[in-house]
């Protein structure tokens, strides 16, 4: 791409608006075809931009995957203060609301998330993308880890390994998109009820030290 396009000064608000346009356009395109079938020109036209001007905001096609991840995590992070306020900072309620928000964000961009989730593992192997992906992942994991740690400190959420638990929570929520074919006759609320019940049963019960099983009788209402 011409260097002039890549170095053209941009107003921060305009950059944010354009990147949002490109993200939403990518979601629409990826609902119709695979990432490899989609072209940068098609993404630009879908976003209402001239084909060459998209390179002002992205270095190349693979940056679309990073933009999808970044945009979805941003929606979650923006929701966190309101979640904390609604739940009065009570970790168990807050965790469930964060998970529900993650599921809702995934649901809004279900096909794009599935594509990104599949492709990004290969992108992460490339040094030029590793830093950006690491930053997004850390922000996402931090949002979940924070409430888990507060719950553990308060004695209301029970787990052993933080990284494993954060990953498990992500996989439960991601299943709504990655398991779309198996779940095509299941609505999102039904899926949510099942994974919420798993979390309440596994994390909210003190462990019986003798057999490692949860003790249902201790559950708080």
PAZAPA-4460 file (N, C-alpha, C; in steps of 0.05 Angstrom, whole numbers, plus 32768, in hexadecimal, padded with zeros to 4 digits):
% residues 221
    n_x    n_y    n_z   ca_x   ca_y   ca_z    c_x    c_y    c_z   seq   type   mol
   8011   7FE8   8000   8000   8000   8000   8011   8019   8000     1      X     A
   8008   802F   7FF3   8018   8047   7FF3   801D   8051   800F     2      X     A
   8036   805A   8014   803E   8062   802F   802D   807A   8037     3      X     A
   8025   808B   8025   8015   80A3   802C   7FFB   809B   8039     4      X     A
   7FEF   8085   8030   7FD6   807C   803D   7FDB   8073   8059     5      X     A
   7FF1   8065   805E   7FF6   8059   8078   7FFE   806E   808C     6      X     A
   800A   8084   8083   8014   8099   8096   8002   80B1   8097     7      X     A
   7FEC   80B1   8088   7FDA   80C8   8088   7FCF   80CD   80A4     8      X     A
   7FD2   80E6   80AE   7FC9   80EC   80C9   7FAB   80E9   80CB     9      X     A
   7FA1   80DF   80E2   7F85   80DA   80E5   7F7B   80E4   8100    10      X     A
   7F64   80F0   8100   7F57   80F8   8119   7F4F   80DE   8128    11      X     A
   7F55   80DE   8143   7F50   80C6   8153   7F33   80BD   8151    12      X     A
   7F20   80D0   8152   7F04   80C9   8151   7EFD   80BD   8136    13      X     A
   7F09   80C7   8120   7F04   80BD   8106   7F0F   80A1   8103    14      X     A
   7F27   809C   810E   7F33   8082   810D   7F21   806E   811B    15      X     A
   7F17   8075   8132   7F06   8064   8142   7EED   805D   8132    16      X     A
   7EE1   8071   8126   7EC8   806D   8116   7ECD   805B   80FE    17      X     A
   7EE3   8060   80F0   7EE9   8050   80D9   7EF0   8033   80E0    18      X     A
   7EFF   802F   80F6   7F05   8014   80FE   7EEB   8005   8106    19      X     A
   7ED9   8014   8113   7EBF   8008   811A   7EB0   8000   8100    20      X     A
   7EB0   8011   80EC   7EA3   800B   80D3   7EAF   7FF1   80C6    21      X     A
   7ECA   7FF0   80C7   7ED7   7FD9   80BB   7ED1   7FC0   80CB    22      X     A
   7ED1   7FC1   80E5   7ECA   7FAA   80F6   7EAE   7FA0   80F0    23      X     A
   7E9A   7FB2   80EF   7E7F   7FA9   80E9   7E7C   7F9E   80CD    24      X     A
   7E8A   7FAA   80BA   7E8A   7FA0   809F   7E96   7F84   809E    25      X     A
   7EAC   7F80   80AC   7EB9   7F66   80AC   7EA6   7F51   80B8    26      X     A
   7E97   7F58   80CC   7E84   7F45   80D8   7E6F   7F3D   80C4    27      X     A
   7E66   7F51   80B5   7E51   7F4A   80A0   7E5D   7F39   808A    28      X     A
   7E75   7F3F   8081   7E81   7F2F   806C   7E86   7F13   8076    29      X     A
   7E91   7F10   808E   7E98   7EF6   8099   7E7F   7EE5   80A0    30      X     A
   7E68   7EF2   80A1   7E4F   7EE3   80A4   7E47   7ED5   808A    31      X     A
   7E54   7EDE   8074   7E4D   7ED4   8059   7E62   7EC1   804E    32      X     A
   7E7B   7EC5   8056   7E90   7EB5   804A   7EA8   7EB2   805E    33      X     A
   7EBA   7EA1   8057   7ED1   7E9D   8068   7EE5   7EB4   8067    34      X     A
   7EF7   7EB5   807A   7F0B   7ECA   807A   7F1D   7EC9   8061    35      X     A
   7F24   7EB1   8058   7F35   7EAE   8041   7F27   7EB5   8027    36      X     A
   7F0D   7EB2   8026   7EFD   7EBA   800E   7EF9   7ED8   800C    37      X     A
   7EF9   7EE5   8023   7EF4   7F02   8024   7F0D   7F11   801B    38      X     A
   7F09   7F27   800D   7F1F   7F37   8004   7F1F   7F52   8013    39      X     A
   7F36   7F5F   8014   7F38   7F79   8020   7F26   7F8D   8012    40      X     A
   7F25   7F8B   7FF7   7F15   7F9D   7FE7   7EF7   7F99   7FEF    41      X     A
   7EEF   7F80   7FF2   7ED3   7F7B   7FFA   7ECD   7F87   8015    42      X     A
   7EDF   7F84   8028   7EDC   7F8F   8043   7EDA   7FAD   8042    43      X     A
   7EEB   7FB9   8032   7EEA   7FD7   802F   7ED0   7FE0   8024    44      X     A
   7EC7   7FD4   800E   7EAE   7FDC   8002   7E96   7FD8   8015    45      X     A
   7E97   7FC2   8024   7E82   7FBC   8038   7E81   7FD2   804D    46      X     A
   7E99   7FDD   8053   7E9B   7FF2   8068   7E95   800D   805C    47      X     A
   7E91   800F   8042   7E8C   8029   8036   7EA5   8039   8031    48      X     A
   7EBC   802C   802E   7ED5   8039   802A   7EE1   8032   800F    49      X     A
   7EF1   8044   8005   7F00   803D   7FEC   7F13   8027   7FF2    50      X     A
   7F17   8016   7FDF   7F27   7FFD   7FE3   7F43   8004   7FEF    51      X     A
   7F50   8018   7FE5   7F6B   801E   7FEE   7F6B   802C   800A    52      X     A
   7F56   803A   8010   7F56   804A   8029   7F55   8039   8042    53      X     A
   7F4D   801F   803F   7F4C   800E   8057   7F68   800A   8063    54      X     A
   7F7C   800E   8053   7F98   800A   805D   7FA1   8022   806F    55      X     A
   7F91   8036   8070   7F97   804B   8084   7F92   8040   80A0    56      X     A
   7F80   802D   80A3   7F78   8023   80BD   7F82   8007   80C3    57      X     A
   7F8A   7FF9   80AE   7F94   7FDE   80B1   7FAD   7FDA   80A0    58      X     A
   7FC0   7FCA   80AA   7FD8   7FC4   809B   7FD4   7FAE   8086    59      X     A
   7FC0   7F9D   808B   7FBB   7F88   8078   7FA2   7F78   8080    60      X     A
   7F9B   7F64   8071   7F83   7F55   8075   7F83   7F47   8091    61      X     A
   7F99   7F3E   8099   7F9A   7F2F   80B3   7F93   7F41   80CB    62      X     A
   7F98   7F5C   80C7   7F91   7F6E   80DC   7F73   7F6F   80E2    63      X     A
   7F63   7F65   80CF   7F46   7F63   80D3   7F40   7F51   80EC    64      X     A
   7F4F   7F3B   80EE   7F4B   7F29   8104   7F52   7F36   811F    65      X     A
   7F67   7F46   811F   7F6F   7F54   8137   7F59   7F69   813E    66      X     A
   7F4F   7F77   8129   7F3A   7F8B   812D   7F21   7F7E   8139    67      X     A
   7F1A   7F67   812F   7F02   7F59   813A   7F06   7F53   8158    68      X     A
   7F1D   7F47   815E   7F22   7F41   817A   7F23   7F5A   818C    69      X     A
   7F30   7F6E   8182   7F33   7F88   8191   7F17   7F94   8195    70      X     A
   7F07   7F95   8181   7EED   7FA2   8183   7EDA   7F93   8196    71      X     A
   7EDA   7F78   8195   7EC9   7F69   81A6   7ED2   7F6C   81C4    72      X     A
   7EEC   7F6B   81C9   7EF6   7F6E   81E4   7EEF   7F8B   81EE    73      X     A
   7EF1   7F9E   81DC   7EEA   7FBA   81E4   7ECD   7FBC   81ED    74      X     A
   7EBB   7FAE   81E0   7E9F   7FAF   81E8   7E9B   7FA3   8204    75      X     A
   7EAA   7F8E   820A   7EA8   7F82   8224   7EB4   7F96   8239    76      X     A
   7ECB   7FA1   8234   7ED8   7FB3   8247   7EC7   7FCB   824C    77      X     A
   7EBA   7FD6   8238   7EA9   7FED   823B   7E91   7FE7   824D    78      X     A
   7E89   7FCE   824E   7E72   7FC7   825E   7E79   7FC2   827C    79      X     A
   7E93   7FBE   8282   7E9B   7FB6   829D   7E92   7FC9   82B3    80      X     A
   7E96   7FE4   82B0   7E8E   7FF6   82C6   7E70   7FF4   82CD    81      X     A
   7E5F   7FF1   82B8   7E42   7FEF   82BD   7E3C   7FD4   82CB    82      X     A
   7E4A   7FBF   82C3   7E46   7FA5   82D0   7E4D   7FA7   82ED    83      X     A
   7E64   7FB3   82F3   7E6D   7FB6   830F   7E58   7FC5   831F    84      X     A
   7E4D   7FDA   8313   7E3A   7FEA   8322   7E20   7FDB   8327    85      X     A
   7E17   7FCD   8312   7DFD   7FBE   8315   7DFF   7FA8   832A    86      X     A
   7E17   7F9C   832C   7E1A   7F85   833E   7E25   7F8D   835A    87      X     A
   7E29   7FA7   835D   7E36   7FB1   8376   7E51   7FA4   837B    88      X     A
   7E5E   7F9C   8366   7E79   7F90   8369   7E79   7F75   8376    89      X     A
   7E62   7F67   8378   7E61   7F4C   8384   7E6C   7F39   836F    90      X     A
   7E82   7F2C   8374   7E90   7F1D   8360   7E80   7F07   8351    91      X     A
   7E6F   7EF9   8360   7E60   7EE3   8352   7E4D   7EEE   833E    92      X     A
   7E3E   7F03   8346   7E2B   7F0F   8333   7E3A   7F1D   831D    93      X     A
   7E50   7F29   8323   7E5F   7F38   830F   7E6B   7F24   82FA    94      X     A
   7E75   7F0D   8304   7E80   7EF9   82F1   7E6A   7EF0   82DE    95      X     A
   7E53   7EEA   82E8   7E3E   7EE1   82D6   7E36   7EF6   82C2    96      X     A
   7E35   7F10   82CB   7E2D   7F25   82B8   7E43   7F29   82A3    97      X     A
   7E5C   7F27   82AC   7E72   7F29   8298   7E70   7F13   8284    98      X     A
   7E6B   7EFB   828D   7E68   7EE4   827A   7E51   7EE8   8268    99      X     A
   7E3B   7EF2   8272   7E23   7EF7   8261   7E2A   7F0C   824C   100      X     A
   7E39   7F20   8254   7E41   7F35   8241   7E53   7F2A   822C   101      X     A
   7E67   7F19   8234   7E78   7F0C   8220   7E67   7EFC   820C   102      X     A
   7E54   7EED   8216   7E43   7EDD   8205   7E33   7EEF   81F2   103      X     A
   7E29   7F06   81FC   7E19   7F18   81EB   7E2A   7F24   81D5   104      X     A
   7E43   7F2C   81DC   7E55   7F37   81C8   7E5B   7F22   81B3   105      X     A
   7E61   7F0A   81BB   7E66   7EF4   81A8   7E4D   7EEF   8197   106      X     A
   7E36   7EF0   81A4   7E1D   7EEC   8195   7E18   7F01   8180   107      X     A
   7E20   7F1A   8185   7E1C   7F30   8172   7E2D   7F2B   8158   108      X     A
   7E44   7F20   815C   7E57   7F1C   8145   7E5F   7EFF   8143   109      X     A
   7E4C   7EEE   8144   7E50   7ED1   8148   7E62   7EC5   8132   110      X     A
   7E5B   7ECB   8119   7E6B   7EBF   8103   7E87   7ECB   8102   111      X     A
   7E8A   7EE5   8106   7EA4   7EF1   8105   7EB5   7EE7   811C   112      X     A
   7EA9   7EE3   8133   7EB8   7ED9   814A   7EC2   7EBD   8144   113      X     A
   7EB1   7EAC   8138   7EBA   7E91   8132   7ED1   7E90   811E   114      X     A
   7ED0   7EA2   810A   7EE6   7EA4   80F7   7EFF   7EAE   8105   115      X     A
   7EFD   7EC3   8115   7F14   7ECE   8123   7F20   7EBA   8136   116      X     A
   7F0F   7EAC   8145   7F18   7E98   8158   7F28   7E81   814B   117      X     A
   7F20   7E7A   8132   7F2E   7E65   8124   7F48   7E6F   8118   118      X     A
   7F48   7E87   810C   7F60   7E91   80FE   7F75   7E9D   8110   119      X     A
   7F6D   7EA8   8127   7F80   7EB7   8136   7F96   7EA6   8143   120      X     A
   7F92   7E8C   8146   7FA7   7E7B   8151   7FBF   7E7A   813F   121      X     A
   7FBA   7E7C   8124   7FD1   7E7D   8112   7FDE   7E99   8112   122      X     A
   7FCE   7EAD   8115   7FD8   7EC8   8116   7FEA   7ECC   812E   123      X     A
   7FE4   7EC0   8144   7FF3   7EC3   815C   800F   7EB8   815A   124      X     A
   8015   7EA8   8146   8030   7E9D   8142   8042   7EB1   8134   125      X     A
   8037   7EC6   812A   8047   7ED9   811B   8050   7EF0   812C   126      X     A
   8069   7EF6   812D   8074   7F0B   813F   8067   7F26   813A   127      X     A
   8060   7F2D   8121   8055   7F47   811C   8039   7F4B   8127   128      X     A
   802B   7F35   812E   8010   7F37   8139   800F   7F2F   8157   129      X     A
   8024   7F23   8161   8023   7F17   817B   801E   7F2C   8191   130      X     A
   802B   7F43   818E   8029   7F58   81A3   800C   7F63   81A4   131      X     A
   8000   7F69   818D   7FE5   7F74   818D   7FD1   7F5F   8198   132      X     A
   7FD4   7F46   8190   7FC2   7F31   819A   7FC6   7F2D   81B8   133      X     A
   7FDF   7F2F   81C1   7FE4   7F2C   81DE   7FD7   7F41   81EE   134      X     A
   7FD8   7F5A   81E4   7FCB   7F70   81F2   7FAD   7F6C   81F5   135      X     A
   7FA0   7F63   81DF   7F83   7F5F   81DF   7F7C   7F48   81F2   136      X     A
   7F8C   7F32   81F0   7F87   7F1B   8201   7F8A   7F22   821F   137      X     A
   7F9F   7F32   8225   7FA3   7F3A   8241   7F8C   7F4B   824C   138      X     A
   7F81   7F5C   823B   7F6B   7F6D   8243   7F52   7F5C   8249   139      X     A
   7F4D   7F49   8237   7F36   7F38   823A   7F39   7F26   8253   140      X     A
   7F50   7F19   8255   7F54   7F07   826C   7F54   7F17   8286   141      X     A
   7F5E   7F2F   8285   7F5F   7F40   829D   7F43   7F46   82A7   142      X     A
   7F30   7F4B   8295   7F15   7F51   829D   7F08   7F3A   82AC   143      X     A
   7F0D   7F22   82A3   7F02   7F0A   82B1   7F12   7F03   82CA   144      X     A
   7F2C   7F05   82C8   7F3D   7EFD   82DE   7F39   7F0F   82F7   145      X     A
   7F34   7F29   82F2   7F30   7F3C   8308   7F19   7F33   831A   146      X     A
   7F02   7F2D   830E   7EEB   7F26   831F   7EEF   7F0B   832C   147      X     A
   7EFD   7EF8   831E   7F03   7EDE   832A   7F15   7EE1   8343   148      X     A
   7F29   7EF2   8340   7F3B   7EF6   8357   7F2D   7F03   836E   149      X     A
   7F1C   7F16   8369   7F0D   7F23   837F   7EFA   7F0F   838C   150      X     A
   7EEE   7EFE   837C   7EDC   7EE9   8387   7EEB   7ED5   8398   151      X     A
   7F03   7ECE   838F   7F13   7EBB   839F   7F1C   7EC8   83B9   152      X     A
   7F24   7EE1   83B8   7F2C   7EEF   83D1   7F15   7EF1   83E4   153      X     A
   7EFD   7EF5   83DA   7EE5   7EF7   83EB   7EDB   7EDC   83F4   154      X     A
   7EE6   7EC7   83E9   7EDD   7EAC   83F0   7EC3   7EA3   83E4   155      X     A
   7EBB   7EB1   83CE   7EA1   7EAA   83C1   7EA4   7E9D   83A6   156      X     A
   7EBC   7E9D   839B   7EC1   7E8F   8381   7ED8   7E7D   8386   157      X     A
   7ED6   7E64   837E   7EE9   7E4F   8385   7EF6   7E43   836C   158      X     A
   7F10   7E45   836A   7F1F   7E39   8354   7F3C   7E37   835D   159      X     A
   7F4C   7E28   834D   7F68   7E25   8354   7F7B   7E34   8341   160      X     A
   7F78   7E30   8327   7F8A   7E3D   8315   7F7C   7E52   8305   161      X     A
   7F85   7E6B   8308   7F77   7E82   82FC   7F77   7E81   82DD   162      X     A
   7F8D   7E7C   82D1   7F8F   7E7C   82B4   7F7D   7E66   82A8   163      X     A
   7F7C   7E4F   82B5   7F6B   7E39   82AB   7F4D   7E41   82AD   164      X     A
   7F46   7E4E   82C3   7F2A   7E56   82C6   7F22   7E6B   82B2   165      X     A
   7F33   7E7F   82AE   7F2D   7E94   829A   7F29   7E87   827F   166      X     A
   7F3A   7E75   8278   7F38   7E67   825E   7F1E   7E57   825C   167      X     A
   7F18   7E49   8271   7EFF   7E39   8271   7EE6   7E4B   826E   168      X     A
   7EE6   7E62   827B   7ED0   7E74   8278   7ECE   7E7E   825B   169      X     A
   7EE4   7E85   8250   7EE4   7E8E   8234   7EDA   7E78   8222   170      X     A
   7EE2   7E60   8226   7ED9   7E4A   8215   7EBB   7E45   8217   171      X     A
   7EB1   7E47   822F   7E94   7E44   8233   7E85   7E59   8223   172      X     A
   7E8E   7E72   8224   7E80   7E87   8216   7E85   7E85   81F7   173      X     A
   7E9E   7E7E   81F0   7EA4   7E7C   81D3   7E95   7E65   81C6   174      X     A
   7E8C   7E51   81D6   7E7E   7E3B   81CB   7E65   7E43   81BC   175      X     A
   7E59   7E5A   81C3   7E41   7E63   81B5   7E47   7E68   8197   176      X     A
   7E5F   7E71   8191   7E67   7E75   8175   7E74   7E5D   8168   177      X     A
   7E87   7E51   8177   7E97   7E3B   816B   7E86   7E22   8168   178      X     A
   7E71   7E20   8178   7E5F   7E09   8175   7E45   7E0F   8167   179      X     A
   7E46   7E23   8156   7E2D   7E2D   8149   7E1D   7E17   813B   180      X     A
   7E2B   7E05   812D   7E1D   7DF0   811E   7E0E   7DDE   8131   181      X     A
   7E1B   7DD6   8147   7E0E   7DC4   815A   7DF8   7DD2   8169   182      X     A
   7DF9   7DED   816B   7DE6   7DFC   817B   7DD2   7E0B   8169   183      X     A
   7DD0   7E04   8150   7DBE   7E13   813E   7DA1   7E13   8146   184      X     A
   7D98   7DFF   8156   7D7C   7DFE   815F   7D79   7E07   817C   185      X     A
   7D8F   7E12   8187   7D8E   7E1B   81A3   7D91   7E39   81A4   186      X     A
   7D7F   7E46   81B4   7D82   7E63   81B5   7D97   7E6B   81CA   187      X     A
   7DA0   7E83   81C8   7DB6   7E8D   81D9   7DAF   7E8C   81F7   188      X     A
   7D97   7E93   81FE   7D8F   7E92   821A   7D90   7E76   8226   189      X     A
   7D89   7E63   8216   7D8B   7E47   821F   7DA8   7E3F   8224   190      X     A
   7DB9   7E47   8211   7DD6   7E41   8214   7DE0   7E50   822D   191      X     A
   7DD8   7E68   8231   7DE1   7E78   8248   7DD9   7E6A   8262   192      X     A
   7DC1   7E61   8264   7DB8   7E54   827D   7DC9   7E3C   8284   193      X     A
   7DD1   7E2D   8270   7DE1   7E16   8275   7DFD   7E1D   827F   194      X     A
   7E0A   7E30   8271   7E26   7E36   827A   7E26   7E46   8294   195      X     A
   7E11   7E55   8299   7E0F   7E63   82B3   7E0C   7E4F   82CA   196      X     A
   7DFC   7E3B   82C5   7DF8   7E26   82D9   7E12   7E17   82DF   197      X     A
   7E23   7E13   82CA   7E3D   7E06   82CE   7E4E   7E17   82E0   198      X     A
   7E4F   7E31   82DB   7E5F   7E43   82EA   7E56   7E45   8307   199      X     A
   7E3C   7E47   830B   7E32   7E48   8326   7E37   7E2F   8336   200      X     A
   7E36   7E18   8329   7E3A   7DFF   8337   7E58   7DFA   833C   201      X     A
   7E69   7E01   832A   7E85   7DFB   832D   7E94   7E0F   833D   202      X     A
   7E8E   7E29   8339   7E9E   7E3E   8346   7E93   7E48   8360   203      X     A
   7E79   7E45   8364   7E6C   7E52   837B   7E68   7E40   8393   204      X     A
   7E72   7E27   8390   7E6F   7E14   83A6   7E8B   7E0E   83B3   205      X     A
   7E8D   7E11   83CD   7EA6   7E09   83DA   7EAC   7DEB   83D4   206      X     A
   7EC5   7DE4   83D2   7ECC   7DC9   83CC   7ECC   7DB7   83E5   207      X     A
   7EC2   7D9F   83E2   7EC4   7D8B   83F7   7EE0   7D80   83F6   208      X     A
   7EF0   7D85   840A   7F0C   7D7E   840A   7F11   7D60   8408   209      X     A
   7EFE   7D50   8411   7F02   7D33   8412   7F00   7D27   83F6   210      X     A
   7EEE   7D32   83E5   7EEB   7D25   83CB   7EED   7D39   83B3   211      X     A
   7EF3   7D52   83B9   7EF7   7D65   83A3   7EDE   7D6D   8395   212      X     A
   7EC6   7D66   83A0   7EAD   7D6D   8393   7EA0   7D85   83A1   213      X     A
   7E8F   7D93   8392   7E81   7DAA   839D   7E6D   7DA0   83B2   214      X     A
   7E67   7DB2   83C5   7E54   7DAB   83DB   7E3B   7DBC   83D7   215      X     A
   7E26   7DB1   83CA   7E0E   7DC1   83C3   7E01   7DCE   83DB   216      X     A
   7E02   7DC2   83F2   7DF3   7DCD   8408   7DFD   7DE8   8412   217      X     A
   7E15   7DEF   8409   7E20   7E09   8412   7E1A   7E20   8400   218      X     A
   7E0C   7E1B   83EA   7E06   7E30   83D7   7DF6   7E47   83E4   219      X     A
   7DFF   7E60   83DE   7DF0   7E77   83E7   7DDB   7E7E   83D2   220      X     A
   7DC4   7E86   83DB   7DAF   7E8E   83C9   7DB3   7EAB   83C0   221      X     A
***
